[in-house]
Amino acid sequence: MIAPSVPAAEPAAPPQLRVPVTRFATDQDDQWIEELQAIAFGPGRFARTAFRVRERFPIDKSLTLVAEVDGTPCGSVWMTPISVGGIDGYLLGPLATHPNFRRLGAGKMLCRNVVKLALGRGEGKFVLLVGDQDYYMLLGFEKTQHGAIQFPGPVDPQRVLLVSPDPALAQSLAGPIAAFGAGKTA
Ligand SMILES: CC(C)(COP(=O)(O)OP(=O)(O)OC[C@H]1O[C@@H](n2cnc3c(N)ncnc32)[C@H](O)[C@@H]1OP(=O)(O)O)[C@@H](O)C(=O)NCCC(=O)NCCS
């Protein structure tokens, strides 16, 4: 006997996986990125030494990435083209994730993707940042030579970290932070 056909159950709504994805930022993202940075770093962000670098050298907006979870923007990262000792590279930061979306992997995804994107262009040889070793060394960043890279203000040398396809660069890069391309005009 043929079993009566049972109508197929409606597929259940997919669970909200809260998996981050990244995309390029647009001009429409500018304002909320500033607001996110204010939430993440507070008013003290303007006194940070990395901020002074970004005052002198503009960020590359084509390297600004945004993280989204379920279509909601929740994180961002900026890159500033710089050079040190005549070698071109990038300063990463600020990297920020909104407090409601932390520990979902957005921060690490933004960091990994922006490093890959920037170094993949083949124009810069390193990505530098000032940040926590515990977070960034898991992402391939290494300690630099103590005090060798000179910032336009005080930094904790332990927090000056670098990633590069050149395994020797973290220990050899030295000099003041200058404009991207500065070495080529010397
Ligand atoms: C740091 C920050 C970007 C991480 O964002 P996030 O999206 O939560 O990061 P992820 O989800 O990829 O990683 C979270 C993991 O990193 C750990 N982590 C976060 N900040 C850390 C830090 N400063 N040092 C060490 N580990 C850290 C978390 O405990 C978490 O660990 P778990 O995976 O074992 O639970 C976010 O906390 C933030 O915006 N903080 C304020 C701004 C800031 O400090 N930015 C970094 C300096 S530029």
The ligand as an SDF file (V2000), in Angstrom:
LIG
                    3D

 48 50  0  0  0  0  0  0  0  0999 V2000
   40.3940   44.4210   19.9010 C   0  0  0  0  0  0  0  0  0  0  0  0
   39.0700   44.3000   19.1560 C   0  0  0  0  0  0  0  0  0  0  0  0
   39.1920   44.9710   17.7830 C   0  0  0  0  0  0  0  0  0  0  0  0
   38.7710   42.8010   18.9810 C   0  0  0  0  0  0  0  0  0  0  0  0
   37.5990   42.7030   18.1970 O   0  0  0  0  0  0  0  0  0  0  0  0
   36.7710   41.3500   18.0920 P   0  0  0  0  0  0  0  0  0  0  0  0
   35.9240   41.4470   16.8760 O   0  0  0  0  0  0  0  0  0  0  0  0
   36.0880   41.0540   19.3730 O   0  0  0  0  0  0  0  0  0  0  0  0
   37.9440   40.2960   17.8660 O   0  0  0  0  0  0  0  0  0  0  0  0
   37.8350   38.7490   17.5370 P   0  0  0  0  0  0  0  0  0  0  0  0
   36.4240   38.2840   17.7100 O   0  0  0  0  0  0  0  0  0  0  0  0
   38.4750   38.5080   16.2360 O   0  0  0  0  0  0  0  0  0  0  0  0
   38.7580   38.1040   18.6480 O   0  0  0  0  0  0  0  0  0  0  0  0
   38.3010   38.0400   19.9580 C   0  0  0  0  0  0  0  0  0  0  0  0
   39.3280   37.3190   20.8110 C   0  0  0  0  0  0  0  0  0  0  0  0
   40.4520   38.1770   21.0010 O   0  0  0  0  0  0  0  0  0  0  0  0
   40.6200   38.4000   22.3790 C   0  0  0  0  0  0  0  0  0  0  0  0
   41.0900   39.7680   22.5660 N   0  0  0  0  0  0  0  0  0  0  0  0
   40.4010   40.8970   22.3530 C   0  0  0  0  0  0  0  0  0  0  0  0
   41.1710   41.9670   22.6290 N   0  0  0  0  0  0  0  0  0  0  0  0
   42.3660   41.4720   23.0160 C   0  0  0  0  0  0  0  0  0  0  0  0
   43.5630   42.0610   23.4450 C   0  0  0  0  0  0  0  0  0  0  0  0
   43.6970   43.3820   23.5120 N   0  0  0  0  0  0  0  0  0  0  0  0
   44.5940   41.2570   23.7800 N   0  0  0  0  0  0  0  0  0  0  0  0
   44.4790   39.9150   23.7140 C   0  0  0  0  0  0  0  0  0  0  0  0
   43.3650   39.2850   23.3040 N   0  0  0  0  0  0  0  0  0  0  0  0
   42.3140   40.0670   22.9810 C   0  0  0  0  0  0  0  0  0  0  0  0
   39.2600   38.1780   22.9890 C   0  0  0  0  0  0  0  0  0  0  0  0
   39.3520   37.8500   24.3540 O   0  0  0  0  0  0  0  0  0  0  0  0
   38.7480   37.0240   22.1750 C   0  0  0  0  0  0  0  0  0  0  0  0
   39.3040   35.8110   22.6340 O   0  0  0  0  0  0  0  0  0  0  0  0
   38.5450   34.3990   22.3880 P   0  0  0  0  0  0  0  0  0  0  0  0
   38.4560   34.2010   20.8920 O   0  0  0  0  0  0  0  0  0  0  0  0
   39.4450   33.4110   23.0300 O   0  0  0  0  0  0  0  0  0  0  0  0
   37.2020   34.5460   22.9950 O   0  0  0  0  0  0  0  0  0  0  0  0
   37.9060   44.9020   19.9460 C   0  0  0  0  0  0  0  0  0  0  0  0
   37.8970   44.3390   21.2530 O   0  0  0  0  0  0  0  0  0  0  0  0
   37.9720   46.4230   20.0800 C   0  0  0  0  0  0  0  0  0  0  0  0
   37.4430   47.1440   19.2240 O   0  0  0  0  0  0  0  0  0  0  0  0
   38.6000   46.9050   21.1520 N   0  0  0  0  0  0  0  0  0  0  0  0
   38.7340   48.3250   21.4060 C   0  0  0  0  0  0  0  0  0  0  0  0
   39.6830   48.9600   20.4130 C   0  0  0  0  0  0  0  0  0  0  0  0
   41.0540   48.2770   20.3880 C   0  0  0  0  0  0  0  0  0  0  0  0
   41.6390   47.9980   21.4300 O   0  0  0  0  0  0  0  0  0  0  0  0
   41.5510   48.0090   19.1500 N   0  0  0  0  0  0  0  0  0  0  0  0
   42.8040   47.3120   18.9470 C   0  0  0  0  0  0  0  0  0  0  0  0
   43.9680   48.2360   18.9550 C   0  0  0  0  0  0  0  0  0  0  0  0
   44.2060   49.0710   17.4090 S   0  0  0  0  0  0  0  0  0  0  0  0
  1  2  1  0
  2  3  1  0
  2  4  1  0
  2 36  1  0
  4  5  1  0
  5  6  1  0
  6  7  2  0
  6  8  1  0
  6  9  1  0
  9 10  1  0
 10 11  2  0
 10 12  1  0
 10 13  1  0
 13 14  1  0
 14 15  1  0
 15 16  1  0
 15 30  1  0
 16 17  1  0
 17 18  1  0
 17 28  1  0
 18 19  1  0
 18 27  1  0
 19 20  2  0
 20 21  1  0
 21 22  1  0
 21 27  2  0
 22 23  1  0
 22 24  2  0
 24 25  1  0
 25 26  2  0
 26 27  1  0
 28 29  1  0
 28 30  1  0
 30 31  1  0
 31 32  1  0
 32 33  2  0
 32 34  1  0
 32 35  1  0
 36 37  1  0
 36 38  1  0
 38 39  2  0
 38 40  1  0
 40 41  1  0
 41 42  1  0
 42 43  1  0
 43 44  2  0
 43 45  1  0
 45 46  1  0
 46 47  1  0
 47 48  1  0
M  END
$$$$
